[in-house]
Amino acid sequence: MGATDTERRAQQQKLAMRLKLVTVALGLVGVLLLAAAIILRYKIPYIFSDSYFYGYANGEHTFYEEPNEFLKQFLWGFSVFTVIAWAMCYKILWYFWNVCTQIGKDNSFSAENAKSFHRMANTGFAIAILYAIKLAFYAGRMLLLKESYFGAVISGGLACGLIGLFLVLFLLFGIICEALSKLIKNAYEIKAENDLTI
């Protein structure tokens, strides 16, 4: 094995290590985001309550007594959707970890990486479907509860808008991962043909 091959492998291993560090960092950020989502889930009914708005107008900031009942009902089950999506995101990180491992073995264009990206795409599409169900669930609930209070309507609308944004992002993520899967598979097949020709 020549010096250039050794250098290339060392570079691939360094790249793989950096990507794994990014994966770990994303995993830690995911824990913080889940904690923030859970905290917000319990704060929103109070922040958008009548007592908070009236208290804020009068210079008072004690809003822990009367949570908005509409938002308490509206946000029921929100945490369940969030935890399921969070767990599926960690599944994507696990597949990406496998991609990093293959890169470290100087096997970037491999059948394993094509499969990993395909699985990442499928998981991304599954999360997008979950968010579509979540959007239908909460948009329908918002209409059924028929709340006229502006704080509740605004916060409910913002929640639905955020859900729609995540739906689009995971859909795009799935499309990009599927395209990368096909690209890697094609490169792997070309490489295998070239190896057979040699």
WOPE-V637817 format. One record per residue. N is the residue number from 1. RES is the residue in three letters. OMEGA is omega in radians with two decimals (* if undefined). Layout:
BEGIN
N,RES,OMEGA  N,RES,OMEGA
END
This chain:
BEGIN
1,MET,-3.09  2,GLY,-3.13  3,ALA,-3.12  4,THR,3.10  5,ASP,3.13  6,THR,3.12  7,GLU,-3.14  8,ARG,3.12  9,ARG,3.11  10,ALA,3.11  11,GLN,3.13  12,GLN,3.13  13,GLN,3.08  14,LYS,3.11  15,LEU,3.13  16,ALA,3.14  17,MET,3.11  18,ARG,3.13  19,LEU,3.09  20,LYS,3.08  21,LEU,3.07  22,VAL,3.12  23,THR,3.11  24,VAL,3.12  25,ALA,3.11  26,LEU,3.08  27,GLY,3.11  28,LEU,3.09  29,VAL,3.11  30,GLY,3.10  31,VAL,3.13  32,LEU,3.13  33,LEU,3.10  34,LEU,3.11  35,ALA,3.13  36,ALA,3.14  37,ALA,-3.14  38,ILE,3.12  39,ILE,3.14  40,LEU,-3.14  41,ARG,-3.11  42,TYR,-3.13  43,LYS,-3.04  44,ILE,3.14  45,PRO,3.12  46,TYR,-3.11  47,ILE,-3.12  48,PHE,3.13  49,SER,3.09  50,ASP,-3.06  51,SER,3.14  52,TYR,-3.12  53,PHE,3.13  54,TYR,3.12  55,GLY,3.13  56,TYR,3.13  57,ALA,3.14  58,ASN,3.14  59,GLY,3.11  60,GLU,-3.10  61,HIS,3.08  62,THR,-3.07  63,PHE,-3.11  64,TYR,-3.05  65,GLU,-3.02  66,GLU,3.09  67,PRO,3.13  68,ASN,-3.06  69,GLU,3.11  70,PHE,-3.10  71,LEU,3.07  72,LYS,3.11  73,GLN,-3.09  74,PHE,-3.06  75,LEU,3.11  76,TRP,3.13  77,GLY,-3.10  78,PHE,-3.11  79,SER,-3.13  80,VAL,3.09  81,PHE,-3.10  82,THR,-3.11  83,VAL,3.11  84,ILE,3.12  85,ALA,3.13  86,TRP,3.13  87,ALA,3.13  88,MET,3.08  89,CYS,3.09  90,TYR,3.04  91,LYS,3.08  92,ILE,3.12  93,LEU,3.10  94,TRP,3.09  95,TYR,3.13  96,PHE,3.06  97,TRP,3.10  98,ASN,3.08  99,VAL,3.13  100,CYS,3.13  101,THR,3.12  102,GLN,3.09  103,ILE,3.10  104,GLY,3.09  105,LYS,-3.08  106,ASP,-3.09  107,ASN,-3.05  108,SER,-3.12  109,PHE,-3.06  110,SER,3.08  111,ALA,3.13  112,GLU,3.14  113,ASN,3.08  114,ALA,3.12  115,LYS,-3.13  116,SER,3.13  117,PHE,3.09  118,HIS,3.11  119,ARG,3.07  120,MET,3.12  121,ALA,-3.13  122,ASN,3.11  123,THR,3.08  124,GLY,3.10  125,PHE,3.12  126,ALA,3.10  127,ILE,3.10  128,ALA,3.10  129,ILE,3.09  130,LEU,3.12  131,TYR,3.07  132,ALA,3.10  133,ILE,3.14  134,LYS,3.13  135,LEU,3.12  136,ALA,-3.12  137,PHE,-3.06  138,TYR,3.06  139,ALA,3.09  140,GLY,3.13  141,ARG,-3.13  142,MET,3.13  143,LEU,-3.10  144,LEU,-3.11  145,LEU,3.05  146,LYS,3.12  147,GLU,-3.14  148,SER,-3.11  149,TYR,-2.97  150,PHE,3.14  151,GLY,-3.14  152,ALA,-3.13  153,VAL,3.14  154,ILE,-3.11  155,SER,3.08  156,GLY,3.10  157,GLY,3.10  158,LEU,3.12  159,ALA,3.13  160,CYS,3.09  161,GLY,3.12  162,LEU,3.10  163,ILE,3.11  164,GLY,3.11  165,LEU,3.11  166,PHE,3.09  167,LEU,-3.12  168,VAL,-3.12  169,LEU,3.14  170,PHE,3.05  171,LEU,3.09  172,LEU,3.10  173,PHE,3.13  174,GLY,3.14  175,ILE,-3.14  176,ILE,3.14  177,CYS,3.12  178,GLU,3.09  179,ALA,3.10  180,LEU,3.10  181,SER,3.14  182,LYS,3.13  183,LEU,3.14  184,ILE,3.12  185,LYS,3.11  186,ASN,3.13  187,ALA,3.12  188,TYR,-3.14  189,GLU,3.10  190,ILE,3.13  191,LYS,3.13  192,ALA,3.10  193,GLU,3.12  194,ASN,3.11  195,ASP,3.11  196,LEU,-3.14  197,THR,3.12  198,ILE,*
END
